[in-house]
Amino acid sequence: MSTLGSRMLIIQCEASQLPGLYSDVTDRKMQTVGKIVDIFGSIKNPYATVICRGRCDIQPDDKLYAKGAPEPKGYRPVHGKK
């Protein structure tokens, strides 16, 4: 985990449990830390950019968890041809 400035984190993700964009990120106490705004890197070694709600006071060895991403506004499922 790396901190960029006072409100941005770069975290390594587990490839088998890749979080969705705009998922809430929580700490081990289930306190919301911020939101995932970008996912990048290789498929085997993905990273995520997290924008924190406030000042990032996360320690490098702290585990973070992603909650499910909300559906974007105006989201409509795509259906096959009728």
N, C-alpha and C positions, 0 to 999 in steps of 0.2 A: 504494500500500500504506500502511495506517495501523496503528499499534500502539495497542492499548487495554490499559492496565495492563502487567503484565510477561509475560503468557502468551496474549494474544489478538491475532490479526491480522485485518484486513479487507483482502482482496485482490480485484482486478478479474480476472475470468475472460474467456477468449475465448469468445464466444457459440457459435462453431462446434465447440468442444471442451469443452462443459460437463462438469465432473467430477461423479461421483456423491457422494451424502452418505456420510460416514464413510470417504471415500477417504484414504489416507495422502498427505501432502504432503512432498516432498523438495526439497532444494536442488540446485544444479548438480553437486555431488559425490555425489549420490544418498544423502545422509544424511537420515534421517527428521527432519522438523521438527515435524510434528503431524498432526492430522486435521481434515477439513472437517466442521463440525457444522451449518452452515446455508448455504443459497443464497438470495439475495434480489435485488431490483432488477428492471429490465425485461428482456425477452427479448433485446433488442439490446445491453444493457449490464449483464450480471449481475455480482454480487459474491458472495464466499464468506467466511464466518467460519471461521477456523482457530484451534483451541486447540493451542498448542505443548506439546511434551513437557516442556520446561523453560523457562528464561528465553528470550524471543525476542530473538535477536541478529542479526536479518535487517536488511540495509540496504534503503532504499527502492528502489534500482535493481536489486536482486537478483531473478533469475527463480526462480520456484518451479514445481514440477511435481506433478501428481496421479497417483498409482498407482490401479489399479482398486479399487473398493470391495468389501469382503468381503460375502458374502450374510448378511443378518441371521439370527440364530438362529431356528429354527422356520420358515424360509422354505420355502414350497411353491409351485411354479408353479401358476398358475390356468389350467385347461383349459376349453375350450368344452363345451357340453352334449353328452352322448353320445346 
